[in-house]
Structure formats: C-alpha cells, structure tokens
Amino acid sequence: MKYTSLLIALLFANVLFAQDKDIVINKVVAVVGSNLILQSDIEAEYVQYLAQGNEPSADIKCSILEELLFQKLLVNQAELDSVEVSEGQVEQELDQRIRYFVAQIGSEQKLEEYYGKTIMQIKNDFKDEVRKLLLARTMKAKITSDIKVTPSDVRTYFNSIPVDSLPFINSEVEIAQIVKTPPISDAEKKYVKEKLDALRDRIMRGEDFATLAVLYSEDPGSAKNSGELGFVKRNELVPEFAAEAFTLKGKEVSRVVETQFGFHIIQLIERRGEEVNVRHILLSPKTNSSDLLKAQLEVDSIRGLITAGKYTFAEAAQKFSDDKETKYNNGLMINPSTGTTRFEMDELDPQLFFIIDKMAVDEISNPVKLMGTDNKASYRIVQLKTRSTPHKANLKDDYQRVQQIALVQKQNKEVDKWIQKKVNTTYIRIDEQLANCKFTHTWKADEKTERIK
C-alpha cells in the first residue's frame, strides 16, 4: 500500500473547514482503536488533491479514507507499543511545514493574517496532530526495518518490468570538490563576543530577550520565532550548546557560548526532564577579505598541482580539503535525498548549478566562493566527474536506483501483510455511507470491524 504524508493538507486545511462551517458538516466517519477519522479530514485532503490540478473524482475520497485508515492503524499500534517521538522532532516537522506554507502564501505575516493567529499559535494548535503523524512514520519504519534486498532480488524485480514500462532517467551528475575555509581572526571573534556581551547586559537590565533575538540573531531558523528552538534533547544539539543549555535554571541567561556556527547567548524557557526549550541569539563572525583572498589563492594553487599531474583530484581532496564530509570520499559530494553520489541538476544549489552546467566531464572549475551549511564563506574548486545522458533505466547505470525501488516494493509487501494482520485484531468502525468504497485492503466488518450506523 502506498503510504503518503497527509500532514500538508491536514495541518492547515482543517483550519479552513473550522473557519467556514458552510463547507462541510463535520462528523466521525471511521474509528481505528481510539483514533477518529472525521469527514473534514477527508475533505481537507480532497481540497489538496484538487489544488494540485487533478480532476474531481468520487473514487479519490475512498482512496483518501484508506490512507487515513492506514495512518490511524499505525498510530494505534504505536501507542500500544509505547513508541515515542521527541518534542524536538515535532518542532522540526512543524517548522518544515510552516516554511512550506510561508513559501506558498508569500510571507509569515500573510499566513498569520489568513488564519488570524500567530505562527506560534498555529504550531501549538497542530502539535498533537503532527505528533501522531510522526508516530505513524516511526511505526512504519519499525515494521520495515529488517527488510533487505539482495542483488538477486534486484535483478528479479528489474526483469519483471515490461520493457515499455521502464522509467525514463533524467540526466544526472557526480561532483567532487576541494574546499578551503579560511579561519576567523581573533579580532573578529573578540568583536562578536563583545557585541553579544552588550546584548546580554541589555537583557540583564530588563530588555526582552525575545525582541532582541528577532532584531539581532543571525539564526534564520529561530530568529523569526523570537529565538525559540522548541523542546529538544541533549543529543539534538551541538555539544557546547547542550552543555550550557542544560545547566541553566529558571529564566537564566547564559554566558557567551562558542559553537561551530558562531557565538550564542541562551535563555532557558522550560526544562522537562532530559528535554529543554530555550531561545538563543546567534552572531557569526565574518571572514575578512584578506583571509578569503588567501583561501582563493590556495585552492587555485591546488588546482595547478592537479592539472600538472602531481596529484589526482581524489588525492588532493584527501590531502588539502577542509570539508570533512567529502575529503575521505575522493572529494565526492553525497546527495542527502538519496544517499548516493548522483544529483539531478535541479537538486543542486543554484550557485553550484551555474558552475556545473557548462562544464565538461573531468573539467575542474576555477576557484569559486560559496557559503557552507554553517554559514561560513569558503573557496572551492569542483570537478564534474560524470554526466549521464537521459535514458531508459538499466541495471548497469541505474543499479542503485533500481535497488531502492526494489526495496520499497518489498517493504510495501511487508506492510500489506502487517495491515491484514492488524485489521483482524483492531477495533475498526466505518460509516455505512462509505460501505461501497473499493479498498485495496480488506477493512470489512467482522467481529472486530463494524459499520457506523
């Protein structure tokens, strides 16, 4: 059974139905264990379906209901098995969805105006729903955690696909890089620490930490939320930040703390056992122009050594690169979405896209300035290792992709078996008006399943 995230529709479309009661008269249409499915849940997902440009269809509502039944079955079992998700996971998921809808509607202000609530209130309203969705995701991962595929499985799966049904693979590239990140000067670090100390003094004299976080913090993820991170566990924070955050008491404000991202001051909001909710102000020291020029000249020199044949690109990456994630991988970048070294062009950072787009295979770029994930400027050279042409899938060029699809197919079969097993041992009620739905799985009435009259 295909498992799709219902969060995008349910997280916000339910608010729409709550605001306009003429759209739908809400009622319970199904029960799975102690979890309810409402008519508005189905309508919200249907609105999302239509918003994606699809044609109206009566059958799609039955498909939506089946997805919801599956989700609630997962949640029910997760609750029985005492599966847990952290506050940090919930906050991260909420932040991701908020960013998505802000991008869709144009700004946080427009989103708040539309729903008549602050971002924090919107997040709080849907925290429980998000937690359940994460429970479902975690439970599904638990069901499929032991599923593996062998090379024989991959070949069998590939050979089962009709030739005229083989997927078309877009052009993909593999890219290696050598990075030089110049050090931050002591003078710049001192300047930033003094600036944070001055902000801390203002807070200690009575100014509001949250307001100053909005005005001055350079953390794009939390500044707009008054510096607040939400509840997180110790291992979800970088060590230096965690060590300070977990020693704070009351509404105490920390000393200046240095991490890989820069310098912080932290204020405790609340602690619950081994989780804390804090707000912080981050200031990142900037690299001066002379150090950047030095890094540029250094990578240009490394490029010269490679083109002169003194090192291969892979050897030079291991010897000279400052990027820990790629230097011991022959300089090859890893696609975070797939875990492979292959990227479709539209998956690349825009800056990198325009560099790679006009390069030939094995060509090495001139030094380019790019920003890292830690918001630090660096100079790097990149090499285009491979560029595939668009083609129909084959085992030689696309083994990893086919392997992943074969794994998903095998996982889906295991999930299908799990569903049928749990349906027979779980209390399920379905509205009789939906009795004619044609489901993929059997959710029929028996001694454990009944129709809502």
N, C-alpha and C positions, 0 to 999 in steps of 0.2 A: 504493500500500500504506500502510495506517495505521501510523505509527511511534509507539509508546508507550514511555515510560520504564519500564524494568524494574528500576530501582535500588531502589525501595522494598522490593519483595519480595526481590530477590537480596541486598541489602545485609545484611539481618538474618535472613531466613527460612533461609538456608543454615546459619546458626549453629544453628538449631533442629534441622535434619537431622543436623548434626555431633554434637549432643548426644544425640540419640535414634536410635540406629542401627537400631532395630526398625522405624522408619517406612519406610525405603527402602534398598535395596541400591544403592549408587551405582555408576554405570558411564558410560562415554562413549557418547553416543547420536548424536553428529554431530561432524564436524570441518570447519572452514572455514579453508583455508590452514593456519596453525599454531595456530589458536584452537579450543579444545574446548568442546563443549556437553555438560553432564552431566545424567543423569537427575534429580539433585537440583535443578538449575536449573529444570527444567520443573515438578517437584513444588512447589518454593517459590512459583513464580508461580501455580500452581493453588490452593495454600492461600490466597494473597492474593485470588484470584478468588472463592473460596467465602466468605472472610471479609467480602466486600462484599455478601453476601446473595444471591448468584447460586445457581441450582440446579446440581447436579452434571451434568456433560456430558462425554462421551468426546471429542467433537469439539474441545472447547476446548483440550485438550492439543496437538492438531495446530496450532491457531492460535498457541499459545504457542511451539511449536517454530519455526514460520515467523517469528515476530517475532525469536526468538533467532538464527535463520539470517541474517536481515537485519542484525541488530546486529553479528554476527561478521563478516559480509561488509564492513560499513562499517569496522570496526576493522582488518581485514586490509588494506583499501585505504589506510586512514590510515597504517598502518605502512609500506606500500610507498611512499607519497608523502611520508614523513617529516613528517607533521602532528604538531604538538606542543601540549600543554596545560601550563600553568604549575602549580607547586606551590600557588600562591595560589588558582587556580581549583578545584583538587582539594580544598583545605582548606575553601573556601567551600561547595562542594557537600556535603561531609561534614558541616559544621556545620549546614547547612539540613536534612539528613536526620536528624541527631541531634535537632535541635529538634522535628522532626515526631514522632519516636518517643517523645521525652520527654513531649510533649503527650498522646500516645496512652496511655502507660503510667502517667503521673502525676507522675514526678519523675526526675531523673538517678540518684538513689540506687536507685530501684526498677529502672531499666534496668540499672544495674551489677549489682544483686543477681540479676536474672533471667539475665543472661549470664555472671555470675561473673567479670567483667572491668571494669576502669576505662573511663571514656569514651575516654581516650587510647588504650588498648589496642584497643578496638572500632574506633576510627578507623584505627589502624595496620593492623589485620587486613584492612580492606576498601579500603585506599588504592589498591591496584593495580586492583581491580575498578572503582572509581569512575573512575580514570584512563581505563580502556578505554571506559567509558560516555560520558565526555566526548569522547574521541576519535571515537566513533561520532556523537555530536551535532555535533561540528565538521565531520566529513566530510560529513554530510548537508547541513549549511548550505553547504558548499563546492559541492556538486552543484547546489543550487538558487539560488545567489547571483545568477545573471544572469537569473532568471525574473521577468518583469514582466507586468502585465495592463493593457490599455487600456480606456477606457470602453466600447468596442465589445465587448470580451471580457466585461466585467461584465454588460452588457445581455443578451448571448447566453446567459451562464450563468443569469441570473435567469429569462429566458424559457423555459429548458429545465426549470425546476422545475414539476411539476404543481401547480395551484392548491391542491389539497387536501393538498399536502406542504410548503407554505410554513411556515417556522418561526414560532413564536409568540414575540414580543419582549416581555420584561418592561418595566415602567416604568423609564425612565432619566432622570437629571437632569444638568444642566450648572450648575456653580457657579463664581462669581467671588469673589475675596477681596482685601482690602486688609489688610496686616499691618504692625504696628509692634512691633519687637523692641527693648526698652529696652537701653541699653548697660550693661555690667558696670562697677561702680565700681572705681576704682584700689585702694581699701582692700580690697575683696573679692578682687581679683586678688592683692594682696600677701599676704593671709591664706592663700589656697590655695597659692601658691608656697612660703611658709614651711612649710606643712604637708607639702608634698612634699619640701622640703629636709630636714625632720626624718626622714621615712621613708627618704630616701636615706642619711642619716647612720647610721640603724639598720642598713641593709644593709651599709654600708661597715664597720660594727663587727662584722659576722658574721651578722646575721639573714638569713633566707631570703627572697629577692625573691618567689618564687612564693607563699609563705604570706602575705606582706603584700599581694600582688595580690588574693588571694582575700578577704582581710579588708577591704581599703580601696578597691580600684579601682571606679570608677563606670561602667566599660565593660561593659554587660550581655553583650556577645558574647564577651568573652575572660576576664572575671574568674573564672568558674567553671572555666576551663581554666588556672588559675594565671597569667593574664595573657598566655598564649602565643597568637600570631597565626598560626603556621604559615608556611611559606615563601611569600614574596611578592616581586614585582618592584618596582622603584622607582616605576614609574608606577601601581601599585596602591595607593600610599599618598599621603596629602596631602603637599605639597612639604616643609613644615617638618619633619614626622616623618621622611620619607625622608632628608632631608639629614643628620639626626643619626644615624639608624639605620645608614646605610651608611658612617659614619666610625668606628663602634665596632670594637674588636678584642678578641679573647679573650672573657672574660665581663664586659667593661667595662660599667659603668652610666653612662648619660648624665647630663648636666646637666638641669635642668628645661626642657622644650620647650613652647612655646605653639602650639596649632593652633585651628582653628575649633571644635573640640569641647571645648577646655579646656586643661589643663596635664598634661604627661606626664613620667615618667621611664622610660627604656627600658634593657633589658638584652639584649645580644646573646647568642643561644644558638648559632647557627651561620650561616656565610655560605658559599654555593655560587655562585661567580661573581657574576652580577648578581641573585641572589636572597638574601634574608636571612630567618632565622627569629628573631624577637625576642619577648620578653614586655614588657609595659608596665603601669604603674599610671596611670590617668586620674582626675583630680579636676576637676570642672566648677564654676567659680564660679557662685554663685547671684545672681539679680537681687533687689535689695532692694525692699521693699514700696512705698516712695515712688516709685521709678522705674517700677514696674508700674502704679501709680495714674496717673502722668503719661502712660504709653502708653495706658491706658484712656481718659483724658480726650481724648487726641489723636485716637484713632480715632472717638470719639464726636463730636468737632468736625468731622472729615472727613465723617462720616455726615450731619451737619447741612448741610454745604456741598452735598452731593449732593441731599438731599431739597429744598433751597431752589432747586435748578436751576442753581447756579453751575458745577458740573462734572457730567459723566456719570460713572457708576461706572468705566468704562474710562479716562477722562481722569484721574480721581482716583487710580486704581491706578498709572498711569504716573508721576504727579507725586509721590505720597506713600508708596507701599508700599515696605516694606523687603525683600519677598520677590522675589529676582532671577528665580526660575523663572516667576513669573506676572505681574509688573508690566508687562512688554512684550508680554504676550499678552492684553491687555484685562482682566487680572486672572483669566483663566480657568484653572482647575486642570486638569492633564493626568492622565488615568488611566494609571498606569505599566504596567498589564497589557495595555492595548490601544493606547496611544499617541494616543488620541482624547480629546476633552473630555467624553465621556459616561461616567457611572457608574451602575451598578445600585445600588440603595440598600444592599444588603448588602456592597458593596465599599467603602463609606465607613467612615472611622474612627468608632468608636461615639460619640465626643463630637460629631462633625460630624453624624452621622445624626440625633441627637435634636434638633439645631438645625434642620436642613433639613426634617425630617419634617412639621412643622406649618406650614411657610411656603408662601405663595402665590408664583406666578411674578412676578418683578421685585421682590418684597419684599426689604428689606435688614434684616439682623439687628441687634440691639443688640450692643455690644462684648462679645466672649467671650474668655476666657483659654484658650489651647490650647498644648500642647507641640509644638515643631518636631522635625524629624528629627535636629537637632543637640542635642536635649535642652534647648533654651533656651525659657523661657516667653515668650509674646508675647500681645498682644491683637490681635484682628482683627474685622472686620465681613465678613459673607459675603452675597452676593446670589444668590438662586435665579434663574438665567437662563432655564432651560427645564425642563419636566417632561413627558415623554411619557406617554401612556396605553398600557396593554398592547394589543398589536395584532399582526396578521399582518404579516410583513415586506413592505416595499415599497421601491422604488428611491428615492423621494423622501425618506423619513425615515431609511432604513437603508442608504444607499449605501455608507458606509464599511465597515459590517459585511458587506454582500454582496460588496464588493470584496475584503475579506480572505478570505472563503470561496472566492471565485473564484480568488484567488492560490494558496491552499492546494491546490485541485483541480488547478491547472496544475502546481504543484510536485510533487504526487503522481504525475502522469503522467510527469514527467521522471525521478523516482526509479524508477518502474516500468521505464522504458526502460533506466536505468542498471543495475538489478538483472539484467535479462535479458542485458545485455551482459557483466557481470562473472561471472555464473554460468557462462558458456561459456569463461571464461579463468581460473577459480579452481578449485583442488583442493577438492572437496567430497565428504564421505562421510557417509552417513545410515544409521542402524541399520535393518536389514531388517524389524524388528518394526513400524517406522513407515512401511513402504512403502505402506500403504493410505491414508495421510493425504491428504485432498483440499486441496491448497495453492492459494493464489491465483496463485502464480507457479510456473514450471516449475523444480523442483530435481531433475529426473530424471537418471538415470545416463546418461552418455555417456563419451567418452574422458577427460573431466576429473572426472566425478562417479560415485561408486560406492557401493554399499550395504555397511555394516559387517556382516560375517558373524558 
